[in-house]
């Protein structure tokens, strides 16, 4: 199971999609919280930098991992 608390992906038209998985509480699991940010949104630059960092880490790990 993936232990990350936030999933960030690049969406269509340059949007940033941020998904926060829900947690089961008392037998009920609500839907995940999903946010989208577009260029010009106040938090867009923050999430873009987080996505860039995530992508650079993924590239570094794939360069280290044997094929």
Residue pairs with C-beta under 8 A, 6 or more apart in sequence:
5 20
5 21
6 18
6 19
6 20
7 18
7 19
7 20
7 21
8 16
8 17
8 18
8 19
8 47
8 50
8 51
8 54
9 16
9 17
9 19
9 51
10 16
10 17
10 51
11 17
11 36
13 38
14 38
14 39
15 36
15 37
15 38
16 36
16 37
16 38
16 44
16 47
16 48
16 51
17 34
17 35
17 36
18 34
18 35
18 36
18 37
18 47
19 32
19 33
19 34
19 35
20 32
20 33
20 34
20 35
21 32
22 29
22 30
22 31
22 32
22 33
23 29
37 43
37 44
37 47
37 48
38 44
